[in-house]
Amino acid sequence: MNMLIRLARPADAVALPAIERSAAELFRRDPSLAWLADAEVPDVAQHLLAIQHKHVWVAENTEGQLAGFLRAVQIDGQLHIEELSVSQGFQGQGIGRALVTAAIEKARQQQLQAVTLTTFRDLPWNAPFYQRMGFIELPPAHTFGHLQDALQSEIAHHFPAERRCAMHLPTNPL
């Protein structure tokens, strides 16, 4: 399927909550995380703010339908991926990879040090997906700053600490 990866526009905000809810349905595959499929997602107003103040990319098909999005924020000289969501009907087609690639390219263009994120280390569509793209899991001793803050916030929101990890991809590997 042919997808255009582009920066999000304000009009896109209406579609993003449904995409995130659809993507979260994957968590039903793991009974201990099924509650995440029912968790609140940012509303249209929150997505509008993100589009105005952060980096948000969308994947749009030839009919103009949005299939996925990635939201990131620049912190400490790095681009931190806050959310990657692809609607169920579009999963497994390389859309997530294309969105992450767009973020990596933006980080390189801006000469940022790395792209970072937090994720589940044991779900196939989480850490293993990012590892195939070159991301490296950071050991706890090397997880600090915004990554430590993100992990602590997730734990406070009942994410299982033992399953979460921080990852990074240097933008200018040696």
ChimeraX attribute file (.defattr): number of C-alpha atoms within 10 A of each C-alpha:
attribute: neighborCount
match mode: 1-to-1
recipient: residues
	/A:1	8
	/A:2	10
	/A:3	19
	/A:4	17
	/A:5	19
	/A:6	14
	/A:7	15
	/A:8	23
	/A:9	13
	/A:10	14
	/A:11	10
	/A:12	18
	/A:13	19
	/A:14	14
	/A:15	17
	/A:16	26
	/A:17	18
	/A:18	18
	/A:19	21
	/A:20	22
	/A:21	21
	/A:22	17
	/A:23	21
	/A:24	21
	/A:25	16
	/A:26	17
	/A:27	16
	/A:28	14
	/A:29	11
	/A:30	11
	/A:31	8
	/A:32	10
	/A:33	15
	/A:34	15
	/A:35	13
	/A:36	18
	/A:37	18
	/A:38	13
	/A:39	9
	/A:40	10
	/A:41	17
	/A:42	14
	/A:43	14
	/A:44	18
	/A:45	12
	/A:46	13
	/A:47	23
	/A:48	21
	/A:49	12
	/A:50	19
	/A:51	21
	/A:52	13
	/A:53	11
	/A:54	14
	/A:55	20
	/A:56	25
	/A:57	24
	/A:58	28
	/A:59	23
	/A:60	19
	/A:61	16
	/A:62	10
	/A:63	7
	/A:64	10
	/A:65	12
	/A:66	21
	/A:67	24
	/A:68	28
	/A:69	28
	/A:70	24
	/A:71	22
	/A:72	24
	/A:73	17
	/A:74	15
	/A:75	14
	/A:76	12
	/A:77	13
	/A:78	23
	/A:79	26
	/A:80	24
	/A:81	22
	/A:82	16
	/A:83	14
	/A:84	21
	/A:85	24
	/A:86	27
	/A:87	21
	/A:88	17
	/A:89	11
	/A:90	16
	/A:91	14
	/A:92	11
	/A:93	13
	/A:94	12
	/A:95	25
	/A:96	24
	/A:97	16
	/A:98	17
	/A:99	25
	/A:100	21
	/A:101	14
	/A:102	18
	/A:103	22
	/A:104	21
	/A:105	14
	/A:106	16
	/A:107	22
	/A:108	18
	/A:109	10
	/A:110	13
	/A:111	13
	/A:112	19
	/A:113	18
	/A:114	21
	/A:115	27
	/A:116	26
	/A:117	23
	/A:118	23
	/A:119	22
	/A:120	18
	/A:121	20
	/A:122	13
	/A:123	15
	/A:124	10
	/A:125	14
	/A:126	15
	/A:127	23
	/A:128	18
	/A:129	15
	/A:130	22
	/A:131	15
	/A:132	10
	/A:133	13
	/A:134	13
	/A:135	20
	/A:136	17
	/A:137	22
	/A:138	16
	/A:139	10
	/A:140	10
	/A:141	6
	/A:142	11
	/A:143	17
	/A:144	13
	/A:145	10
	/A:146	15
	/A:147	21
	/A:148	16
	/A:149	12
	/A:150	16
	/A:151	22
	/A:152	14
	/A:153	12
	/A:154	16
	/A:155	14
	/A:156	11
	/A:157	9
	/A:158	11
	/A:159	16
	/A:160	14
	/A:161	13
	/A:162	10
	/A:163	11
	/A:164	18
	/A:165	21
	/A:166	24
	/A:167	24
	/A:168	24
	/A:169	21
	/A:170	18
	/A:171	20
	/A:172	11
	/A:173	7
	/A:174	4
